[in-house]
């Protein structure tokens, strides 16, 4: 086997990305403090053609060198908006027909591997602060809570890792439905 060169991968350029049909997912970052995590989320959003990222509360916004370092240009391709309140944007997205899904450990959470995606649905996935998680007020208005199953000793995954796991899972389930 020979590793492929970047020019052999057939990736979209920024203009083509902006015109491409998007995966019916938006991401809401609820008070993310790490600039490297934010950049990693942009890179994952680019990989899976995510519609938009909403940066909320203390979550930093581009342009910033530490976001750029991990985003590797994805802040130019992926649409994003800043909002002071995660709660307000989640309520607005619900009004626009998105199903709000907090990624959190909570009572009555649905394990990610058990979640069944609907082909006609649009989803807003909410990811929380590295220490406190998704704020309770946001969890309270969500349609569902999704939990990533874990078997080890740690209580959680890094937020950038969580985004990668959940977005890939939703993307793959939605692709099977089309």
KEKE-3310 file (N, C-alpha, C; in steps of 0.2 Angstrom, whole numbers, plus 5000, padded with zeros to 4 digits):
npx = (5004:5002:5004:4993:4995:4991:4986:4980:4969:4957:4949:4937:4938:4938:4928:4920:4916:4908:4897:4892:4881:4875:4878:4864:4867:4870:4882:4883:4893:4895:4901:4915:4932:4945:4955:4962:4953:4942:4947:4949:4936:4931:4939:4934:4921:4922:4927:4916:4906:4897:4884:4884:4893:4889:4896:4896:4894:4908:4916:4929:4932:4936:4946:4960:4976:4978:4967:4967:4978:4975:4963:4967:4964:4950:4941:4939:4931:4920:4904:4900:4894:4894:4886:4880:4873:4870:4858:4848:4851:4849:4836:4831:4836:4828:4815:4817:4816:4825:4831:4836:4850:4858:4875:4879:4880:4867:4851:4840:4847:4851:4861:4874:4876:4864:4855:4844:4844:4833:4828:4823:4826:4833:4847:4853:4868:4874:4888:4897:4906:4923:4925:4913:4903:4888:4877:4865:4853:4852:4852:4839:4831:4833:4828:4833:4845:4861:4873:4889:4895:4906:4919:4930:4940:4939:4928:4924:4926:4938:4932:4934:4937:4925:4916:4921:4918:4904:4899:4904:4897:4883:4884:4887:4876:4866:4870:4867:4854:4850)
npy = (4994:5011:5027:5040:5056:5073:5080:5070:5066:5072:5083:5096:5113:5129:5137:5127:5119:5128:5129:5116:5103:5101:5091:5088:5095:5105:5113:5117:5126:5127:5137:5134:5133:5131:5135:5127:5116:5122:5125:5112:5107:5115:5109:5096:5098:5103:5092:5084:5091:5100:5110:5123:5131:5136:5147:5150:5160:5160:5155:5157:5166:5165:5177:5169:5164:5152:5145:5144:5136:5123:5122:5122:5130:5128:5137:5145:5139:5133:5138:5150:5157:5169:5169:5176:5169:5152:5146:5154:5153:5139:5138:5146:5138:5127:5132:5134:5121:5112:5097:5097:5091:5088:5083:5074:5068:5061:5059:5048:5048:5044:5031:5034:5024:5018:5027:5032:5039:5051:5052:5063:5073:5088:5091:5099:5098:5099:5104:5104:5114:5111:5107:5109:5104:5103:5117:5116:5123:5123:5110:5107:5112:5104:5092:5079:5069:5064:5051:5047:5030:5024:5014:5014:5021:5035:5049:5056:5062:5072:5087:5090:5077:5071:5078:5073:5059:5059:5067:5060:5048:5052:5057:5045:5037:5045:5046:5032:5033:5039)
npz = (5000:4996:5003:5001:4992:4997:4986:4979:4986:4982:4988:4992:4987:4996:4991:4984:4995:5002:4993:4993:4997:5013:5028:5038:5051:5065:5076:5093:5103:5120:5130:5129:5133:5129:5116:5107:5107:5101:5088:5084:5083:5073:5062:5062:5059:5046:5040:5039:5032:5040:5043:5051:5065:5081:5092:5108:5123:5133:5123:5112:5097:5079:5071:5078:5083:5090:5088:5074:5073:5076:5068:5055:5043:5042:5048:5038:5029:5036:5041:5054:5069:5082:5098:5113:5122:5125:5128:5122:5108:5106:5109:5098:5087:5089:5086:5073:5068:5071:5080:5096:5104:5118:5122:5134:5151:5158:5167:5160:5148:5131:5124:5113:5103:5103:5098:5086:5071:5061:5045:5039:5048:5056:5065:5080:5089:5105:5114:5129:5141:5146:5159:5166:5158:5147:5151:5164:5161:5147:5145:5150:5140:5129:5117:5118:5127:5123:5126:5126:5126:5139:5145:5154:5167:5167:5168:5157:5140:5131:5124:5110:5105:5109:5100:5088:5089:5090:5079:5069:5071:5069:5056:5049:5052:5046:5033:5029:5028:5017)
capx = (5000:5006:5000:4991:4997:4986:4983:4976:4963:4950:4945:4934:4941:4933:4922:4916:4913:4902:4891:4891:4875:4878:4875:4859:4869:4874:4885:4883:4898:4892:4906:4921:4937:4951:4956:4964:4947:4938:4950:4948:4929:4931:4942:4929:4915:4924:4927:4909:4901:4893:4881:4887:4895:4887:4901:4892:4897:4915:4919:4932:4930:4941:4953:4964:4982:4978:4961:4970:4983:4971:4958:4971:4960:4943:4937:4937:4926:4914:4900:4900:4891:4894:4880:4882:4869:4868:4851:4844:4852:4846:4828:4830:4836:4822:4810:4818:4814:4831:4830:4841:4853:4864:4879:4880:4878:4861:4846:4837:4851:4851:4867:4875:4875:4857:4851:4841:4843:4828:4831:4820:4827:4839:4850:4858:4872:4876:4893:4898:4912:4928:4924:4906:4898:4883:4874:4858:4847:4852:4850:4832:4826:4834:4824:4836:4852:4865:4878:4894:4896:4913:4920:4936:4940:4938:4921:4922:4931:4940:4927:4936:4936:4918:4913:4923:4914:4897:4898:4905:4891:4877:4885:4887:4869:4862:4872:4864:4847:4849)
capy = (5000:5018:5033:5045:5063:5077:5082:5064:5065:5075:5087:5102:5119:5132:5139:5121:5117:5133:5127:5109:5101:5100:5087:5092:5095:5111:5112:5123:5125:5130:5140:5130:5138:5129:5138:5121:5112:5125:5124:5105:5106:5117:5104:5090:5101:5103:5085:5080:5095:5102:5117:5129:5131:5142:5148:5154:5162:5162:5152:5161:5166:5166:5174:5168:5160:5146:5142:5143:5131:5116:5121:5121:5133:5126:5143:5149:5135:5131:5144:5151:5163:5170:5171:5177:5164:5146:5145:5158:5150:5132:5139:5148:5132:5123:5136:5133:5114:5107:5093:5099:5086:5089:5078:5075:5062:5064:5055:5046:5049:5039:5030:5035:5018:5016:5032:5031:5045:5051:5054:5070:5078:5092:5091:5103:5095:5104:5102:5109:5116:5105:5105:5109:5101:5108:5120:5113:5127:5121:5103:5107:5113:5099:5086:5073:5069:5059:5050:5042:5025:5023:5008:5015:5024:5042:5051:5060:5063:5079:5090:5089:5070:5070:5080:5069:5053:5060:5069:5054:5043:5055:5057:5039:5035:5049:5043:5026:5034:5043)
capz = (5000:4996:5006:4996:4993:4998:4980:4977:4990:4979:4993:4990:4989:5001:4987:4983:5001:5003:4989:4993:5001:5020:5033:5042:5058:5067:5082:5097:5108:5126:5135:5128:5135:5125:5109:5103:5106:5096:5082:5082:5081:5066:5058:5062:5055:5039:5037:5038:5029:5045:5041:5055:5072:5085:5097:5113:5130:5134:5118:5108:5090:5074:5070:5083:5081:5093:5084:5067:5073:5075:5063:5048:5038:5042:5050:5032:5025:5040:5043:5061:5072:5089:5102:5120:5126:5122:5129:5116:5101:5106:5108:5091:5082:5090:5083:5066:5066:5073:5086:5101:5107:5122:5123:5141:5155:5162:5168:5153:5142:5126:5122:5106:5099:5103:5095:5079:5067:5057:5038:5038:5054:5057:5072:5084:5094:5110:5118:5134:5144:5147:5166:5169:5153:5145:5156:5165:5158:5141:5145:5151:5134:5124:5115:5120:5129:5120:5130:5123:5131:5141:5150:5157:5173:5167:5168:5151:5135:5129:5120:5103:5104:5109:5094:5083:5089:5089:5073:5064:5072:5066:5049:5046:5052:5041:5026:5028:5027:5011)
cpx = (5004:5001:4999:4994:4991:4982:4979:4970:4956:4946:4943:4939:4936:4927:4917:4912:4907:4896:4889:4884:4878:4874:4870:4861:4872:4877:4885:4888:4896:4898:4913:4927:4944:4951:4958:4958:4943:4940:4949:4941:4928:4933:4937:4923:4916:4924:4921:4904:4896:4890:4884:4889:4893:4892:4897:4896:4904:4919:4922:4930:4936:4941:4957:4970:4981:4972:4964:4975:4980:4966:4961:4966:4952:4938:4935:4931:4919:4910:4900:4897:4893:4888:4882:4878:4867:4861:4847:4845:4849:4839:4827:4831:4830:4816:4811:4818:4820:4829:4837:4844:4859:4868:4882:4879:4873:4856:4842:4840:4851:4858:4868:4874:4868:4853:4850:4840:4837:4830:4829:4822:4833:4841:4854:4861:4875:4882:4895:4905:4916:4927:4917:4901:4893:4879:4867:4853:4847:4850:4842:4828:4828:4829:4826:4843:4855:4871:4883:4896:4904:4913:4926:4935:4938:4931:4919:4928:4933:4934:4928:4935:4929:4914:4915:4919:4907:4895:4899:4899:4885:4878:4884:4879:4864:4863:4868:4856:4845:4851)
cpy = (5006:5023:5037:5052:5067:5079:5076:5063:5068:5079:5093:5108:5123:5134:5133:5119:5122:5131:5120:5108:5099:5094:5091:5092:5102:5110:5118:5121:5130:5131:5135:5135:5137:5131:5132:5117:5115:5124:5117:5104:5109:5112:5098:5092:5101:5096:5082:5085:5098:5109:5123:5127:5137:5142:5153:5155:5164:5159:5157:5161:5167:5174:5174:5163:5153:5142:5140:5137:5124:5116:5120:5124:5132:5132:5147:5145:5134:5138:5144:5157:5163:5172:5171:5171:5158:5144:5148:5155:5143:5133:5142:5142:5128:5126:5135:5125:5109:5104:5095:5093:5088:5083:5078:5068:5064:5058:5054:5048:5043:5037:5031:5029:5015:5021:5031:5037:5045:5054:5061:5075:5082:5092:5096:5100:5100:5101:5107:5110:5110:5103:5104:5106:5106:5110:5117:5117:5125:5114:5102:5108:5109:5094:5080:5074:5063:5058:5045:5037:5025:5017:5009:5018:5032:5043:5054:5060:5070:5081:5089:5082:5068:5072:5076:5062:5054:5062:5064:5049:5046:5055:5050:5036:5039:5047:5037:5027:5037:5038)
cpz = (5000:4999:5001:4998:4994:4992:4977:4981:4987:4984:4990:4992:4993:4997:4985:4989:5003:4999:4990:4998:5008:5023:5037:5050:5059:5074:5086:5103:5114:5131:5135:5129:5131:5118:5104:5102:5101:5089:5079:5080:5074:5061:5057:5058:5048:5036:5035:5036:5034:5042:5044:5062:5075:5091:5102:5120:5129:5128:5113:5101:5085:5073:5076:5082:5084:5090:5077:5067:5072:5070:5056:5042:5038:5045:5043:5028:5029:5042:5051:5063:5079:5093:5110:5124:5122:5122:5123:5110:5101:5105:5100:5086:5083:5086:5075:5064:5068:5080:5090:5105:5111:5122:5130:5145:5159:5163:5161:5147:5137:5124:5115:5101:5099:5099:5088:5076:5062:5050:5037:5043:5053:5064:5074:5089:5098:5114:5123:5136:5146:5155:5168:5164:5150:5151:5157:5162:5151:5140:5146:5145:5128:5123:5118:5123:5126:5124:5126:5128:5132:5146:5154:5164:5173:5166:5161:5146:5134:5124:5113:5101:5104:5103:5088:5083:5088:5082:5068:5065:5068:5059:5046:5046:5047:5034:5024:5026:5020:5005)
residu = (UNK:UNK:UNK:UNK:UNK:UNK:UNK:UNK:UNK:UNK:UNK:UNK:UNK:UNK:UNK:UNK:UNK:UNK:UNK:UNK:UNK:UNK:UNK:UNK:UNK:UNK:UNK:UNK:UNK:UNK:UNK:UNK:UNK:UNK:UNK:UNK:UNK:UNK:UNK:UNK:UNK:UNK:UNK:UNK:UNK:UNK:UNK:UNK:UNK:UNK:UNK:UNK:UNK:UNK:UNK:UNK:UNK:UNK:UNK:UNK:UNK:UNK:UNK:UNK:UNK:UNK:UNK:UNK:UNK:UNK:UNK:UNK:UNK:UNK:UNK:UNK:UNK:UNK:UNK:UNK:UNK:UNK:UNK:UNK:UNK:UNK:UNK:UNK:UNK:UNK:UNK:UNK:UNK:UNK:UNK:UNK:UNK:UNK:UNK:UNK:UNK:UNK:UNK:UNK:UNK:UNK:UNK:UNK:UNK:UNK:UNK:UNK:UNK:UNK:UNK:UNK:UNK:UNK:UNK:UNK:UNK:UNK:UNK:UNK:UNK:UNK:UNK:UNK:UNK:UNK:UNK:UNK:UNK:UNK:UNK:UNK:UNK:UNK:UNK:UNK:UNK:UNK:UNK:UNK:UNK:UNK:UNK:UNK:UNK:UNK:UNK:UNK:UNK:UNK:UNK:UNK:UNK:UNK:UNK:UNK:UNK:UNK:UNK:UNK:UNK:UNK:UNK:UNK:UNK:UNK:UNK:UNK:UNK:UNK:UNK:UNK:UNK:UNK)
# end
